[in-house]
Amino acid sequence: MTFFDLERPEHAYMFAFLQADGHLTEQSRNRGRLSVELSARDAPILEEFQRLCPYNSSIRYRTRSTNFKAEHTSAMWTVCAREFREELRDLGLPVGRKSEIIAPPTVPFSERDYLRGLIDADGSVGLTSKELPFVGLATKSDATAAFTALYAERLCGARRKLNRNKRDNIYNILFLNEAAVALATDLYYPGCLALLRKQAGADRVSGWVRPSTMGFAPPRRSWTPEEDEVILTAPSMETASAHLGRTLKSCKVRHWRLVGPKRPRVFPQR
């Protein structure tokens, strides 16, 4: 029996959520289980998964002490059916630790619903303390980071340079202001399957309008190898600025990044 049709929005969302927050285990004699544990406030999404899943499953609650709260109540959805586990594994949900190796499916799938599932599980959406909209995703997976960046660039032209942070060695991909509005509006469309609190955050983001008093920064212009060559060979930064149509400050900063702070600039004799 085949369950997942990843071109169906709810299936693509569910699979992404399981990739990010699910835990697949296998034992001897074909035993094992898929489990997802969330805060009790997010139990409605587990109930939706239980409703979608054609196999027997259970949701149970437990309360325990954590590093963040003395009494934390969580809900856990569990499926033991071997056919379900095998299908998840074949689609790309690894057994055991998986955060660095998950990747988008290789079969056709609904991309925006898949990305919404990732953000609901491992991302954030809402307004900052200064009432500025944001959409973000934290991931250890190279493939997931690349997919997210490419989707956003195709949707609204927001380009992101992907670098892992030094503290956690993960990608923190963040979209702000108009890019966040475009993403939230596209991903969290009316009637979609989503965490209620993330949907509420996306609704606030979608309603954001840039204040008339707030300046607008133009999109960043990436440096090309040809422009780098001009920076390195021009007789002065003023000449490079005029030739490239860039500010003098940006040319000086780019030169500093190319040659480093300890190598003095030597211009050719005129």
FENRA-V909357 format. One record per residue. N is the residue number from 1. RES is the residue in one letter. PSI is psi as a letter, one per 30 degrees, with the letter a starting at -180 (999 if undefined). Layout:
<<N	RES	PSI> <N	RES	PSI>>
This chain:
<<1	M	k> <2	T	k> <3	F	e> <4	F	k> <5	D	j> <6	L	f> <7	E	f> <8	R	k> <9	P	e> <10	E	e> <11	H	e> <12	A	e> <13	Y	e> <14	M	e> <15	F	e> <16	A	e> <17	F	e> <18	L	e> <19	Q	e> <20	A	e> <21	D	f> <22	G	l> <23	H	j> <24	L	k> <25	T	l> <26	E	k> <27	Q	a> <28	S	l> <29	R	h> <30	N	g> <31	R	l> <32	G	a> <33	R	l> <34	L	k> <35	S	k> <36	V	k> <37	E	k> <38	L	l> <39	S	k> <40	A	f> <41	R	f> <42	D	g> <43	A	e> <44	P	e> <45	I	e> <46	L	e> <47	E	e> <48	E	e> <49	F	e> <50	Q	e> <51	R	e> <52	L	e> <53	C	k> <54	P	g> <55	Y	l> <56	N	k> <57	S	l> <58	S	l> <59	I	k> <60	R	l> <61	Y	l> <62	R	l> <63	T	k> <64	R	l> <65	S	k> <66	T	l> <67	N	f> <68	F	f> <69	K	k> <70	A	e> <71	E	j> <72	H	k> <73	T	k> <74	S	l> <75	A	k> <76	M	k> <77	W	k> <78	T	k> <79	V	k> <80	C	f> <81	A	k> <82	R	e> <83	E	e> <84	F	e> <85	R	e> <86	E	e> <87	E	e> <88	L	e> <89	R	e> <90	D	e> <91	L	f> <92	G	g> <93	L	j> <94	P	l> <95	V	k> <96	G	b> <97	R	k> <98	K	f> <99	S	e> <100	E	f> <101	I	f> <102	I	l> <103	A	l> <104	P	l> <105	P	l> <106	T	f> <107	V	l> <108	P	k> <109	F	l> <110	S	j> <111	E	e> <112	R	e> <113	D	e> <114	Y	e> <115	L	e> <116	R	e> <117	G	e> <118	L	e> <119	I	e> <120	D	e> <121	A	e> <122	D	g> <123	G	a> <124	S	l> <125	V	k> <126	G	a> <127	L	k> <128	T	l> <129	S	f> <130	K	g> <131	E	h> <132	L	k> <133	P	k> <134	F	l> <135	V	k> <136	G	l> <137	L	k> <138	A	k> <139	T	l> <140	K	f> <141	S	k> <142	D	e> <143	A	e> <144	T	e> <145	A	e> <146	A	e> <147	F	e> <148	T	e> <149	A	e> <150	L	e> <151	Y	e> <152	A	e> <153	E	e> <154	R	e> <155	L	e> <156	C	g> <157	G	g> <158	A	j> <159	R	k> <160	R	k> <161	K	k> <162	L	j> <163	N	k> <164	R	k> <165	N	l> <166	K	f> <167	R	e> <168	D	f> <169	N	h> <170	I	l> <171	Y	k> <172	N	j> <173	I	j> <174	L	k> <175	F	k> <176	L	l> <177	N	b> <178	E	e> <179	A	e> <180	A	e> <181	V	e> <182	A	e> <183	L	e> <184	A	e> <185	T	e> <186	D	e> <187	L	e> <188	Y	i> <189	Y	l> <190	P	k> <191	G	g> <192	C	l> <193	L	k> <194	A	l> <195	L	k> <196	L	e> <197	R	e> <198	K	e> <199	Q	e> <200	A	e> <201	G	e> <202	A	e> <203	D	e> <204	R	e> <205	V	e> <206	S	f> <207	G	g> <208	W	k> <209	V	k> <210	R	k> <211	P	k> <212	S	f> <213	T	f> <214	M	k> <215	G	l> <216	F	k> <217	A	k> <218	P	l> <219	P	k> <220	R	k> <221	R	j> <222	S	k> <223	W	k> <224	T	l> <225	P	e> <226	E	e> <227	E	e> <228	D	e> <229	E	e> <230	V	e> <231	I	e> <232	L	f> <233	T	f> <234	A	k> <235	P	f> <236	S	l> <237	M	f> <238	E	e> <239	T	e> <240	A	e> <241	S	e> <242	A	e> <243	H	e> <244	L	f> <245	G	h> <246	R	l> <247	T	l> <248	L	e> <249	K	e> <250	S	e> <251	C	e> <252	K	e> <253	V	e> <254	R	e> <255	H	e> <256	W	e> <257	R	e> <258	L	e> <259	V	f> <260	G	l> <261	P	f> <262	K	f> <263	R	j> <264	P	k> <265	R	k> <266	V	j> <267	F	k> <268	P	k> <269	Q	k> <270	R	999>>
